[in-house]
Amino acid sequence: MPTDKSGIYYRLLTINDKNDVIKSIANNFCIRDPLCKSLILSEKDRYEYATYVAMFLTDNKSLGAFDDDNDDQLCGVQINSSSYFVPDIDLEKYLLSVSQKTQNLIRFDHFLQKEMMNKFCGNNYIGGYWISVNAPYSGRGVGHQLVTRCMKWLTTNFRDFDSLVAVTTAPESKHITEKIGFKSTYEMKMSEYKDEKTGERIFANAGVPFVYLMVKLRNVTNSNL
Ligand SMILES: CC(C)(COP(=O)(O)OP(=O)(O)OC[C@H]1O[C@@H](n2cnc3c(N)ncnc32)[C@H](O)[C@@H]1OP(=O)(O)O)[C@@H](O)C(=O)NCCC(=O)NCCS
């Protein structure tokens, strides 16, 4: 498997990677992502939410970073999915089976994917919904590689979408997407977001005031790749 000079290699994730992806999301994303962090999730919340995230693997558009020098450990993920994909679950029933905080997070994702993105990005996009690099690997360019490689792979292999969309909650990921040509089309004030069911402003105290919808149009992408 070809690696870069740091011993990291990248490959598409399959459903067989599910358990490793769940661990990575639960023990990294759920702890370090600014919105998750502000909710102070329990281990149960983190694993529940990570299990939901891993359902998007079945859309077969996600990429993993692996450490060749450390037993091929999964050290970073970018979970992508098309705007048409929906996990094969009855969402309302599923929500009843998870904790309040997991429900909050899933409803927020659903709101972003099915309302905000469709409103500001059209309904024919591929979304980079979750990006996470394990803490010891952070700041070494793995996140940048994940986003760049996903863009190239998606653009080369899928012809029928208009744009690539990323939701950025962390300043690092906004920086990475801007660097490779994504533009912010909407900034969402987190203190104004209300949970659809409880009406609670769950992210009022999030460390980040805004979440950004970052878009790169496919025709622009084509000329660059
Ligand atoms: C966000 C994340 C995926 C980035 O991955 P990474 O491998 O650490 O990122 P990279 O090393 O490729 O690049 C980081 C870039 O952000 C820049 N950066 C670091 N801190 C920054 C800040 N506070 N504001 C803006 N840019 C910042 C770095 O300088 C670097 O850019 P450069 O290469 O131009 O110098 C990783 O930090 C992570 O997993 N965070 C926790 C989960 C999370 O928050 N996910 C994002 C949800 S949108």
The ligand as an SDF file (V2000), in Angstrom:
LIG
                    3D

 48 50  0  0  0  0  0  0  0  0999 V2000
  -10.0350   19.3960   12.1760 C   0  0  0  0  0  0  0  0  0  0  0  0
   -9.0730   18.2460   11.9910 C   0  0  0  0  0  0  0  0  0  0  0  0
   -9.7410   17.1410   11.2010 C   0  0  0  0  0  0  0  0  0  0  0  0
   -7.8640   18.7410   11.2020 C   0  0  0  0  0  0  0  0  0  0  0  0
   -7.0100   17.6610   10.9050 O   0  0  0  0  0  0  0  0  0  0  0  0
   -5.4150   17.8170   11.0540 P   0  0  0  0  0  0  0  0  0  0  0  0
   -4.7930   16.6060   10.4760 O   0  0  0  0  0  0  0  0  0  0  0  0
   -5.0930   18.1510   12.4400 O   0  0  0  0  0  0  0  0  0  0  0  0
   -5.1680   19.0890   10.1110 O   0  0  0  0  0  0  0  0  0  0  0  0
   -3.9090   19.4180    9.1930 P   0  0  0  0  0  0  0  0  0  0  0  0
   -2.6580   19.1410    9.9540 O   0  0  0  0  0  0  0  0  0  0  0  0
   -4.0420   18.7810    7.8610 O   0  0  0  0  0  0  0  0  0  0  0  0
   -4.1040   20.9810    8.9470 O   0  0  0  0  0  0  0  0  0  0  0  0
   -4.4180   21.8610    9.9630 C   0  0  0  0  0  0  0  0  0  0  0  0
   -4.4120   23.2540    9.3720 C   0  0  0  0  0  0  0  0  0  0  0  0
   -5.1770   24.1160   10.2240 O   0  0  0  0  0  0  0  0  0  0  0  0
   -4.3540   25.2190   10.5970 C   0  0  0  0  0  0  0  0  0  0  0  0
   -4.8050   25.6370   11.9110 N   0  0  0  0  0  0  0  0  0  0  0  0
   -4.4650   25.1310   13.1130 C   0  0  0  0  0  0  0  0  0  0  0  0
   -5.1320   25.7940   14.0740 N   0  0  0  0  0  0  0  0  0  0  0  0
   -5.9180   26.7110   13.4630 C   0  0  0  0  0  0  0  0  0  0  0  0
   -6.8490   27.6930   13.9120 C   0  0  0  0  0  0  0  0  0  0  0  0
   -7.0980   27.8710   15.2180 N   0  0  0  0  0  0  0  0  0  0  0  0
   -7.4820   28.4530   12.9890 N   0  0  0  0  0  0  0  0  0  0  0  0
   -7.2550   28.2970   11.6600 C   0  0  0  0  0  0  0  0  0  0  0  0
   -6.3760   27.3610   11.1660 N   0  0  0  0  0  0  0  0  0  0  0  0
   -5.7260   26.5960   12.0700 C   0  0  0  0  0  0  0  0  0  0  0  0
   -2.9330   24.6890   10.5490 C   0  0  0  0  0  0  0  0  0  0  0  0
   -1.9820   25.7370   10.4330 O   0  0  0  0  0  0  0  0  0  0  0  0
   -2.9980   23.8220    9.2830 C   0  0  0  0  0  0  0  0  0  0  0  0
   -2.9550   24.5970    8.1220 O   0  0  0  0  0  0  0  0  0  0  0  0
   -1.6310   24.7790    7.2260 P   0  0  0  0  0  0  0  0  0  0  0  0
   -1.2930   23.3970    6.7160 O   0  0  0  0  0  0  0  0  0  0  0  0
   -2.0390   25.7270    6.1450 O   0  0  0  0  0  0  0  0  0  0  0  0
   -0.5720   25.3350    8.1490 O   0  0  0  0  0  0  0  0  0  0  0  0
   -8.5610   17.6870   13.3590 C   0  0  0  0  0  0  0  0  0  0  0  0
   -8.0080   18.7430   14.0920 O   0  0  0  0  0  0  0  0  0  0  0  0
   -9.6480   17.0350   14.1820 C   0  0  0  0  0  0  0  0  0  0  0  0
   -9.9090   15.8570   14.0500 O   0  0  0  0  0  0  0  0  0  0  0  0
  -10.3000   17.7840   15.0900 N   0  0  0  0  0  0  0  0  0  0  0  0
  -11.3190   17.1990   15.9810 C   0  0  0  0  0  0  0  0  0  0  0  0
  -12.6010   16.8600   15.2680 C   0  0  0  0  0  0  0  0  0  0  0  0
  -13.1480   18.0660   14.5820 C   0  0  0  0  0  0  0  0  0  0  0  0
  -13.2520   19.1310   15.1570 O   0  0  0  0  0  0  0  0  0  0  0  0
  -13.5060   17.8750   13.3070 N   0  0  0  0  0  0  0  0  0  0  0  0
  -13.9160   18.9610   12.4750 C   0  0  0  0  0  0  0  0  0  0  0  0
  -15.3440   19.1140   12.4540 C   0  0  0  0  0  0  0  0  0  0  0  0
  -15.7320   20.2410   11.1710 S   0  0  0  0  0  0  0  0  0  0  0  0
  1  2  1  0
  2  3  1  0
  2  4  1  0
  2 36  1  0
  4  5  1  0
  5  6  1  0
  6  7  2  0
  6  8  1  0
  6  9  1  0
  9 10  1  0
 10 11  2  0
 10 12  1  0
 10 13  1  0
 13 14  1  0
 14 15  1  0
 15 16  1  0
 15 30  1  0
 16 17  1  0
 17 18  1  0
 17 28  1  0
 18 19  1  0
 18 27  1  0
 19 20  2  0
 20 21  1  0
 21 22  1  0
 21 27  2  0
 22 23  1  0
 22 24  2  0
 24 25  1  0
 25 26  2  0
 26 27  1  0
 28 29  1  0
 28 30  1  0
 30 31  1  0
 31 32  1  0
 32 33  2  0
 32 34  1  0
 32 35  1  0
 36 37  1  0
 36 38  1  0
 38 39  2  0
 38 40  1  0
 40 41  1  0
 41 42  1  0
 42 43  1  0
 43 44  2  0
 43 45  1  0
 45 46  1  0
 46 47  1  0
 47 48  1  0
M  END
$$$$
